[in-house]
Amino acid sequence: MNLEGKVAQWVDLGITDYEKTENLQRVLSKKREFDRIGDLILVTEHFPTISFGRADYHNKFSKEIIEKVGSKDEKNIISYLNKMGIGFRRSTRGGGSTYIGPGQLVFYPIVKYEEIVNRQFGVGNYESLIDQTMMSSLKKIGINAKIFKVVEKIGESKDIDIEKAREEIKQRKDRKDVWVTEDGKNYKVGGKGIKISKGVAYHGFNFYITDKGIEGFDYINPCGYTKEELGVKSVEGILGKKIDKSRFRDLILEEIKEKFGYKFIQQVELDNLARLPVISKIFTEATAA
């Protein structure tokens, strides 16, 4: 489908609860499925949350937190995190373990992805489009990020459980991610995770803007990879200076417009979106402090 002349909307949610925002996305994706709303991009920051995705082999707590807690038991670790003010959520998105919190910018496009990539069942094409959007956004502020095939940069699993290793190797071979390489080591500076439901894509991608925004990665192996395999850096840490978050947000929205093929992206006020039938209550809950 030719999207020429098509308009998307975006809304700034402010800082939100991860679980409630996930619920909000499910409601909005249903409305998008039946064309009750057009393509919509939610922009937000989240309260501190450890999130596990659908890729079980990539959901791993770090050895550092296991040593602190003195147990590998997930309930004990989650209890420890909660006492530190960090929530825990098993999500419907793709990917593995990640940290989301203040100091990050999160983008949730709720879109009919086949119309964007002009291809039926083009989930891989849509994921690649997000990678390209992330990479080009970083390049415009002076960060030379690249799209890497994970298995080529990290290698195959050395897990002694052969069956588990085979599955993990398959997942690694299927993954591509946007990373930055410095002094021979690979670093995440953002992440992506997509959920597809009846032709609608939601969840999305984020950037780690400040050093505060990556503190929670001490408690997990990002995407299941050890600290030796894959590090984490903030945008400001790489640039060595502070950036204007609002300007970077607008730059990313411009990249979404270009890569997704919209004529323009129009901001919709929070109050106007909250008045949409059916979603007003859950919208209010999602954006409440």
C-alpha positions as CSV (number, residue, x, y, z in Angstrom):
1,M,0.0,0.0,0.0
2,N,1.3,3.5,-0.9
3,L,1.4,5.6,2.2
4,E,1.9,8.9,0.3
5,G,-0.1,11.6,2.0
6,K,-0.7,9.4,5.1
7,V,-0.4,11.1,8.5
8,A,0.6,9.5,11.8
9,Q,0.1,10.9,15.2
10,W,2.3,11.0,18.3
11,V,1.7,11.7,21.9
12,D,4.1,12.5,24.8
13,L,2.9,10.4,27.8
14,G,5.5,11.8,30.2
15,I,6.8,9.2,32.7
16,T,4.6,6.1,33.0
17,D,4.3,2.7,34.6
18,Y,5.6,0.0,32.3
19,E,2.9,-2.6,32.9
20,K,0.0,-0.1,32.6
21,T,1.5,1.3,29.4
22,E,1.7,-2.2,28.0
23,N,-2.0,-2.6,28.7
24,L,-2.7,0.7,27.0
25,Q,-0.9,-0.5,23.9
26,R,-3.0,-3.6,23.8
27,V,-6.2,-1.5,23.8
28,L,-4.8,0.9,21.2
29,S,-3.7,-2.0,19.0
30,K,-7.2,-3.4,18.9
31,K,-8.5,0.1,17.9
32,R,-5.9,0.2,15.2
33,E,-6.8,-3.3,14.0
34,F,-10.4,-2.1,13.2
35,D,-9.2,1.4,11.9
36,R,-10.8,3.3,14.8
37,I,-7.5,5.1,15.1
38,G,-4.7,5.7,12.6
39,D,-1.0,4.9,13.2
40,L,0.0,6.3,16.5
41,I,3.4,6.6,18.2
42,L,3.6,6.8,22.0
43,V,6.7,8.5,23.4
44,T,7.5,8.0,27.1
45,E,9.9,7.3,29.9
46,H,9.2,4.6,32.4
47,F,9.6,4.2,36.1
48,P,12.5,1.8,36.8
49,T,11.6,-1.7,35.6
50,I,13.4,-5.0,34.7
51,S,11.6,-6.5,31.7
52,F,11.9,-10.1,30.4
53,G,10.7,-10.7,26.9
54,R,9.4,-13.8,25.0
55,A,12.9,-15.1,24.2
56,D,13.4,-17.2,27.4
57,Y,17.0,-18.1,26.6
58,H,17.8,-14.4,26.6
59,N,16.2,-13.6,30.0
60,K,19.0,-13.7,32.5
61,F,19.8,-11.9,35.8
62,S,23.5,-10.9,36.2
63,K,25.8,-12.9,38.4
64,E,26.4,-9.8,40.4
65,I,22.8,-9.6,41.7
66,I,22.6,-13.4,42.2
67,E,25.7,-13.0,44.5
68,K,24.1,-10.0,46.3
69,V,20.9,-11.9,46.9
70,G,22.6,-15.1,47.6
71,S,20.1,-17.0,45.5
72,K,19.2,-17.8,41.9
73,D,15.6,-18.0,42.9
74,E,13.6,-15.5,40.8
75,K,11.2,-14.6,43.5
76,N,14.0,-13.7,45.9
77,I,15.7,-11.6,43.2
78,I,12.4,-9.8,42.3
79,S,11.8,-9.1,46.0
80,Y,15.3,-7.6,46.3
81,L,14.7,-5.4,43.2
82,N,11.3,-4.2,44.5
83,K,12.9,-3.1,47.8
84,M,15.3,-1.0,45.7
85,G,12.3,0.6,43.8
86,I,12.7,-1.4,40.6
87,G,9.7,-3.2,39.2
88,F,9.7,-6.5,37.3
89,R,7.5,-7.4,34.3
90,R,7.3,-10.4,31.9
91,S,6.4,-8.7,28.7
92,T,4.7,-9.9,25.4
93,R,7.4,-8.2,23.3
94,G,10.2,-10.0,21.5
95,G,13.7,-10.1,22.8
96,G,15.2,-10.9,26.2
97,S,16.1,-9.2,29.5
98,T,16.4,-5.4,29.6
99,Y,16.2,-2.5,31.9
100,I,13.9,0.4,31.3
101,G,13.9,3.6,33.4
102,P,14.2,7.3,33.7
103,G,17.0,8.7,31.5
104,Q,15.8,6.6,28.5
105,L,13.5,7.7,25.6
106,V,11.0,5.0,24.6
107,F,9.0,5.0,21.3
108,Y,6.0,2.7,20.8
109,P,4.7,2.8,17.2
110,I,1.2,1.2,17.1
111,V,0.9,0.6,13.3
112,K,-0.3,-1.7,10.6
113,Y,3.2,-2.7,9.7
114,E,2.4,-4.5,6.4
115,E,1.2,-1.2,5.0
116,I,4.5,0.4,6.1
117,V,6.8,-2.2,4.6
118,N,4.4,-2.9,1.7
119,R,4.7,-6.6,2.2
120,Q,2.5,-9.2,3.7
121,F,3.9,-11.0,6.7
122,G,6.9,-8.7,6.5
123,V,7.8,-8.8,10.3
124,G,11.5,-9.1,9.5
125,N,11.3,-6.1,7.2
126,Y,9.6,-4.0,9.9
127,E,12.2,-4.9,12.5
128,S,14.9,-4.0,10.0
129,L,13.2,-0.7,9.4
130,I,13.3,0.0,13.2
131,D,17.0,-0.9,13.2
132,Q,17.6,1.6,10.3
133,T,15.6,4.3,12.1
134,M,17.7,3.8,15.3
135,M,21.0,3.8,13.4
136,S,20.3,6.9,11.3
137,S,19.0,8.8,14.4
138,L,22.3,8.1,16.2
139,K,24.3,9.0,13.1
140,K,22.7,12.4,13.0
141,I,24.0,13.3,16.4
142,G,27.5,11.9,15.7
143,I,27.3,8.3,16.9
144,N,28.5,5.7,14.5
145,A,26.2,2.8,15.2
146,K,26.0,-0.3,13.0
147,I,23.5,-3.1,12.5
148,F,25.3,-6.3,13.5
149,K,24.3,-10.0,13.1
150,V,24.6,-11.1,16.7
151,V,26.1,-14.5,16.1
152,E,28.9,-12.9,14.0
153,K,29.8,-10.4,16.7
154,I,29.2,-12.4,19.8
155,G,29.6,-16.0,18.6
156,E,27.7,-19.2,19.3
157,S,26.6,-20.3,22.8
158,K,29.1,-22.2,24.9
159,D,26.3,-23.7,27.1
160,I,27.1,-27.3,28.1
161,D,23.4,-28.2,27.8
162,I,23.5,-29.3,24.1
163,E,19.7,-29.0,23.5
164,K,19.6,-25.6,25.1
165,A,22.7,-24.5,23.2
166,R,21.1,-25.5,19.9
167,E,18.1,-23.3,20.6
168,E,20.2,-20.4,21.8
169,I,22.4,-20.6,18.8
170,K,19.4,-20.5,16.5
171,Q,18.0,-17.4,18.3
172,R,21.4,-15.7,18.1
173,K,21.7,-16.4,14.4
174,D,18.2,-14.9,13.8
175,R,19.0,-11.7,15.7
176,K,20.2,-8.4,14.4
177,D,20.8,-5.4,16.6
178,V,22.1,-1.8,16.5
179,W,25.3,-1.5,18.5
180,V,28.3,0.8,18.9
181,T,31.9,-0.6,18.9
182,E,34.6,1.1,20.9
183,D,38.1,-0.3,21.4
184,G,37.0,-3.7,20.0
185,K,34.0,-4.1,22.4
186,N,30.3,-4.0,21.5
187,Y,27.9,-1.8,23.4
188,K,24.1,-1.4,23.4
189,V,23.0,2.2,23.3
190,G,19.3,1.2,22.9
191,G,17.1,-1.7,22.2
192,K,14.0,-3.0,20.4
193,G,11.2,-5.5,21.0
194,I,8.2,-6.0,18.8
195,K,4.8,-7.6,19.4
196,I,2.5,-8.5,16.4
197,S,-1.2,-9.0,16.8
198,K,-3.6,-9.4,13.8
199,G,-1.6,-7.3,11.5
200,V,-0.8,-4.6,14.1
201,A,2.7,-4.0,15.5
202,Y,3.3,-2.5,18.9
203,H,6.0,-2.2,21.6
204,G,9.0,-0.6,19.8
205,F,12.4,0.7,20.6
206,N,14.3,3.0,23.1
207,F,17.5,4.9,23.5
208,Y,19.6,5.1,26.7
209,I,20.1,8.9,26.9
210,T,21.8,9.4,30.3
211,D,24.1,7.4,32.5
212,K,21.3,7.2,35.1
213,G,19.3,5.5,32.4
214,I,21.6,2.5,32.3
215,E,22.1,1.9,36.1
216,G,19.6,-0.9,36.2
217,F,21.6,-3.0,33.7
218,D,23.9,-4.0,36.6
219,Y,21.2,-6.4,37.6
220,I,20.7,-8.3,34.3
221,N,22.6,-9.6,31.3
222,P,21.4,-7.4,28.5
223,C,19.5,-9.5,26.0
224,G,20.9,-12.5,27.9
225,Y,24.5,-11.8,27.0
226,T,27.3,-11.5,29.6
227,K,29.0,-8.2,30.4
228,E,32.1,-9.6,28.6
229,E,30.0,-10.2,25.4
230,L,28.0,-7.0,25.4
231,G,28.3,-3.8,27.3
232,V,25.9,-0.9,27.7
233,K,26.6,2.8,27.2
234,S,24.4,5.9,27.2
235,V,24.2,8.4,24.3
236,E,25.7,11.1,26.6
237,G,28.4,8.8,27.8
238,I,29.5,8.1,24.2
239,L,29.3,11.8,23.1
240,G,30.9,13.0,26.4
241,K,28.3,15.8,26.8
242,K,24.7,16.3,27.7
243,I,22.1,16.5,24.9
244,D,18.7,18.2,24.7
245,K,16.3,15.3,25.1
246,S,13.4,17.1,23.4
247,R,15.5,17.9,20.3
248,F,16.7,14.3,20.1
249,R,13.1,13.1,20.4
250,D,12.0,15.4,17.6
251,L,14.9,14.1,15.4
252,I,13.9,10.5,16.0
253,L,10.3,11.3,15.1
254,E,11.5,12.9,11.9
255,E,13.5,9.7,11.2
256,I,10.3,7.6,11.8
257,K,8.4,9.9,9.4
258,E,11.0,9.4,6.7
259,K,11.6,5.7,7.2
260,F,8.0,4.8,7.7
261,G,6.9,6.9,4.7
262,Y,4.5,9.3,6.3
263,K,3.8,12.8,4.8
264,F,4.1,14.1,8.4
265,I,3.7,13.1,12.0
266,Q,1.2,15.3,13.9
267,Q,1.4,15.7,17.7
268,V,-1.9,15.0,19.5
269,E,-2.4,16.4,23.0
270,L,-2.5,13.9,25.9
271,D,-6.0,15.1,27.0
272,N,-7.4,14.6,23.5
273,L,-6.1,11.1,23.3
274,A,-7.4,10.3,26.7
275,R,-11.0,11.2,25.6
276,L,-11.1,8.4,23.1
277,P,-14.0,6.0,23.9
278,V,-13.1,2.8,25.8
279,I,-9.5,3.8,26.6
280,S,-10.0,6.9,28.8
281,K,-9.8,4.9,32.1
282,I,-6.8,2.8,31.3
283,F,-5.1,5.8,29.7
284,T,-5.5,7.8,32.9
285,E,-4.2,4.8,34.9
286,A,-1.2,4.4,32.6
287,T,-0.1,8.0,32.9
288,A,-0.8,8.5,36.6
289,A,2.3,8.9,38.9
